[in-house]
């Protein structure tokens, strides 16, 4: 188990809030029993571009899909103050 720094909870498995790509998306989607994925970003939404198709969209929760192509993106709580920290799971990824 590792301390994820997203409120002191512990999570089994690899990854963590400073992972990248699919590993970060998996981590955030499963954090706190999956309860974190649909939680609103406390500092407000983040304007970004899909890292799959390039469409502009707003990440409002810790895990969100691009409205154009469905590409899954995520940001970890301790890094959610900057859109540069948003990670993309890759084409063809579906949430567990």
Buried (B, 14 or more C-beta within 10 A) or exposed (E): EEEBBBEEEEBEEEBBBBBEBBBBBBBBBBBBEEEBBEBEBEEEBBEBBBBBEEEEBEBEBBBBBBEEEBBBBBBBBBBBBEBEBBBBBEEEBEBE
